[in-house]
């Protein structure tokens, strides 16, 4: 990989981990983030501006909160002045790893295409743990030929790459997947709080669920840790989960598909935000539901041991 260079915009929870994987594989990374020091922490050379991100790089990766942020980076805050569209070269590839609205993605794809710049939407799944290990799943939309040209970029960060179709298809698939993630996490959290309130053995409950029709990613991969007090910190927050569910609702409305099941996760993660868990990992929704049930916790630490930060604690992590 020596000699290959990419730009990376957005070096936060996921972007920073992916950048470290790329740098560790011998790919030169020029990183840009609004927070000073993020590039160095992720093993990238710091870019002074978006122009430097495009200069001498074959592809530019984006890992940003939403379409609004992606549009600001691609189009600039001042028209035709300071966005990637002003600096990217014909033939250069911009890869949007964010959870973006498909309609926005298609618009950016067309605008960049008028300048000979390729946009590939590449939704990712697997969370912080997969980003750390380089085992993300990529859902790609755009040109199949462009995807083939940048497979070397995905090698260090993903173990599964699926081409979904035309521009926006990758981000559409990502929204559908994230909605199921939100539904099953919220529902399983509620069930586990009820199991605790009923005095059931939580490990036995999960054993039954995971060999029965109620099985899900949440029950197999999250709650075996949560019932032991490990919330798997570092993943998607409740506020971001709510944002993704809202984006899903907007998307299916545009498709003319009835949205009948969004109320549950919106209520659950909305309650988590209102109770002070909004910027904590979305797995903490189980504590929000536990609060509403009178203070139920799936795992009780020994007397005198430090407890996780909860609503009103004024901290963003564990105490």
C-alpha positions in Angstrom: 0.0 0.0 0.0 3.0 2.3 0.2 2.6 5.5 -1.8 -1.3 5.4 -1.7 -2.9 8.4 0.0 -6.4 9.2 1.1 -8.1 12.2 2.7 -10.4 11.7 5.7 -13.0 14.2 7.0 -14.5 13.5 10.4 -12.2 11.8 12.8 -14.6 11.1 15.6 -15.8 7.8 17.2 -15.9 5.9 13.9 -13.8 8.0 11.6 -10.8 8.0 14.0 -10.9 4.2 14.3 -11.1 3.8 10.5 -8.3 6.2 10.0 -6.1 4.2 12.4 -6.8 1.1 10.4 -5.9 2.7 7.1 -2.7 4.2 8.5 -1.8 0.9 10.1 -2.1 -0.7 6.6 0.5 1.7 5.2 -1.9 4.0 3.5 -1.1 7.7 4.0 -4.0 9.6 5.5 -4.5 13.3 5.5 -7.1 14.1 8.1 -9.4 17.0 8.8 -11.6 17.6 11.8 -13.0 20.7 13.4 -11.6 19.6 16.7 -7.8 20.2 17.0 -5.7 17.2 17.7 -8.0 14.6 16.2 -5.9 13.9 13.2 -2.7 13.2 15.2 -4.7 11.0 17.7 -5.9 9.0 14.7 -2.4 8.6 13.1 -3.1 11.0 10.3 -1.3 14.0 8.9 -3.4 17.1 9.9 -4.9 19.1 7.0 -5.3 22.8 7.4 -8.4 22.9 5.2 -10.5 20.8 2.8 -8.3 21.8 -0.1 -5.4 20.0 1.6 -7.5 16.9 2.0 -8.0 16.7 -1.7 -4.4 17.6 -2.7 -2.5 14.5 -3.8 -5.1 12.0 -2.5 -6.8 9.3 -4.6 -10.0 9.2 -2.5 -11.6 11.3 0.2 -13.6 9.6 2.9 -16.3 11.3 5.0 -17.6 10.2 8.4 -20.0 12.9 9.5 -23.2 13.1 11.7 -25.8 13.6 8.9 -26.6 14.9 5.5 -26.5 18.5 6.6 -22.9 18.1 7.7 -22.0 16.2 4.5 -23.6 18.9 2.3 -21.6 21.6 4.2 -18.3 19.8 3.6 -19.0 18.9 0.0 -20.7 22.1 -1.2 -19.1 24.5 1.3 -20.6 27.0 3.7 -20.1 29.7 1.0 -21.2 28.6 -2.5 -18.3 27.6 -4.8 -15.7 28.7 -2.2 -14.7 26.2 0.5 -16.2 22.8 -0.1 -14.7 19.7 -1.5 -16.5 20.4 -4.8 -14.2 23.4 -5.2 -11.0 21.3 -4.7 -11.7 17.7 -5.9 -10.1 16.7 -9.2 -11.8 15.0 -12.1 -11.5 11.2 -11.5 -11.2 11.7 -7.7 -13.5 9.6 -5.6 -15.4 10.9 -2.5 -16.7 8.1 -0.3 -19.5 9.0 2.1 -19.4 6.6 5.1 -22.0 8.7 7.0 -25.7 7.8 7.6 -27.0 10.2 5.0 -30.4 10.8 3.4 -30.5 9.0 0.0 -32.1 12.0 -1.7 -29.3 14.3 -0.6 -26.7 11.7 -1.7 -28.2 11.5 -5.2 -28.2 15.3 -5.5 -24.5 15.5 -4.4 -23.7 12.6 -6.7 -25.1 14.5 -9.7 -23.4 17.9 -8.8 -20.0 16.3 -8.3 -20.5 14.2 -11.5 -20.9 17.4 -13.5 -17.3 18.1 -12.6 -16.0 14.5 -13.2 -15.8 13.7 -9.5 -17.3 10.4 -8.4 -19.4 10.1 -5.2 -19.8 6.6 -3.7 -22.2 6.2 -0.8 -20.9 3.6 1.5 -23.1 3.0 4.6 -21.3 1.1 7.3 -22.5 -1.3 10.0 -20.8 -3.1 12.9 -20.2 -0.2 15.3 -17.1 0.8 17.1 -15.9 -2.7 17.8 -16.0 -3.7 14.1 -14.3 -0.4 13.2 -11.5 -1.2 15.6 -11.0 -4.7 14.2 -11.5 -3.7 10.5 -14.6 -6.0 10.2 -17.2 -3.4 9.1 -19.9 -4.2 6.6 -20.1 -1.8 3.7 -23.3 -1.1 1.8 -22.3 0.7 -1.4 -24.2 2.8 -3.9 -23.1 4.5 -7.1 -21.0 3.1 -9.9 -19.9 -0.5 -9.7 -16.7 0.4 -11.5 -15.9 3.2 -9.1 -16.5 0.7 -6.2 -14.0 -1.7 -7.8 -11.4 1.1 -8.1 -11.5 1.9 -4.4 -11.7 -1.7 -3.0 -8.2 -1.2 -1.7 -9.5 1.6 0.5 -12.0 -0.7 2.1 -9.6 -3.6 2.7 -8.3 -2.5 6.1 -11.7 -1.4 7.4 -14.3 -3.9 6.2 -14.7 -7.7 5.9 -17.9 -7.5 3.8 -18.7 -5.2 0.9 -22.0 -5.4 -0.8 -22.9 -3.3 -3.9 -26.5 -2.2 -3.6 -27.0 -0.4 -6.9 -27.3 3.2 -8.1 -26.4 6.3 -6.1 -28.3 6.5 -2.8 -28.8 2.7 -2.6 -26.1 2.2 0.0 -27.5 4.9 2.2 -31.1 3.6 1.8 -29.9 0.2 2.9 -28.2 1.7 5.9 -31.3 3.5 7.0 -33.4 0.3 6.8 -30.8 -1.6 8.8 -30.5 1.1 11.4 -34.2 1.2 11.9 -34.3 -2.5 12.7 -31.4 -2.0 15.0 -33.3 0.7 16.9 -36.5 -1.3 17.1 -34.8 -4.5 18.4 -32.5 -2.6 20.9 -35.4 -0.7 22.4 -37.8 -3.7 22.5 -35.1 -6.0 24.0 -34.2 -3.4 26.6 -37.9 -3.2 27.7 -38.2 -7.0 27.8 -35.0 -7.3 29.9 -36.2 -4.7 32.4 -39.5 -6.6 32.7 -37.6 -9.8 33.2 -35.6 -8.2 36.0 -38.7 -6.9 37.6 -40.2 -10.3 37.4 -37.3 -11.8 39.3 -36.1 -13.9 36.5 -32.5 -15.1 35.9 -31.4 -12.8 33.1 -28.8 -15.1 31.6 -31.4 -17.8 31.4 -33.9 -15.4 29.8 -31.3 -14.5 27.1 -30.6 -18.2 26.6 -34.2 -18.9 25.9 -34.6 -15.8 23.7 -31.5 -16.6 21.7 -32.8 -20.0 20.8 -36.3 -18.8 20.2 -38.3 -16.5 17.9 -37.4 -13.3 19.8 -33.7 -13.5 18.9 -31.9 -10.4 17.5 -28.5 -8.8 17.3 -29.4 -6.9 20.6 -30.1 -10.2 22.4 -27.1 -12.1 21.1 -24.4 -9.4 21.0 -25.4 -6.6 23.4 -27.4 -7.9 26.4 -25.0 -10.8 27.4 -22.6 -7.9 28.2 -25.1 -5.4 29.6 -26.4 -7.9 32.2 -22.8 -8.0 33.5 -22.5 -4.2 33.7 -20.7 -3.7 30.4 -22.5 -1.3 28.2 -20.0 -1.6 25.4 -19.2 2.1 25.5 -18.1 4.0 22.4 -20.9 3.2 20.0 -23.9 5.1 18.6 -25.5 7.5 21.1 -29.3 7.7 21.8 -29.4 11.1 20.2 -27.8 9.7 17.0 -30.1 6.7 17.1 -33.1 9.1 17.3 -31.7 11.0 14.3 -31.4 7.8 12.3 -35.0 6.7 13.1 -36.3 10.2 12.0 -34.2 9.9 8.8 -35.8 6.4 8.2 -39.3 7.9 8.7 -38.6 10.6 6.1 -37.1 8.1 3.7 -40.0 5.6 3.7 -42.5 8.5 3.5 -40.8 9.6 0.3 -41.1 6.0 -1.0 -44.8 6.0 -0.2 -44.4 3.2 2.4 -46.5 3.3 5.6 -44.4 3.8 8.7 -46.2 1.9 11.5 -43.4 0.9 13.9 -41.4 4.0 14.5 -43.3 5.2 17.6 -41.6 2.6 19.9 -37.9 3.5 19.3 -38.7 7.2 19.0 -40.4 7.0 22.5 -37.6 4.9 24.0 -34.6 6.9 22.8 -36.4 10.1 23.3 -37.0 9.2 26.9 -33.3 8.3 27.2 -32.4 11.8 26.0 -34.9 13.5 28.3 -33.5 11.5 31.2 -29.9 12.5 30.5 -28.6 9.6 28.5 -28.7 11.3 25.1 -25.0 11.6 24.6 -24.2 8.2 26.1 -24.2 4.9 24.1 -27.7 3.9 22.9 -27.4 0.7 25.0 -28.1 2.9 28.0 -31.8 3.1 26.8 -32.2 0.1 29.1 -31.4 2.3 32.1 -33.8 5.0 30.9 -36.6 2.3 30.8 -35.3 1.1 34.2 -35.7 4.6 35.6 -39.3 4.8 34.3 -39.9 1.4 36.0 -38.8 2.8 39.4 -35.0 2.5 39.2 -34.5 -1.1 37.8 -31.0 -2.0 36.8 -30.0 -5.2 35.1 -26.7 -5.3 36.9 -26.1 -4.1 40.5 -22.6 -3.3 41.5 -21.3 -4.3 44.9 -21.8 -1.8 47.6 -19.2 1.0 47.4 -18.2 0.2 43.8 -18.3 3.0 41.2 -21.6 3.2 39.3 -22.1 4.2 35.7 -23.0 7.9 35.1 -26.8 8.3 35.1 -29.3 11.0 34.5 -28.4 14.3 36.2 -24.8 13.2 37.0 -23.3 15.9 34.9 -20.8 13.5 33.3 -20.6 11.9 29.9 -19.1 8.6 30.9 -18.6 6.3 33.8 -17.9 7.9 37.2 
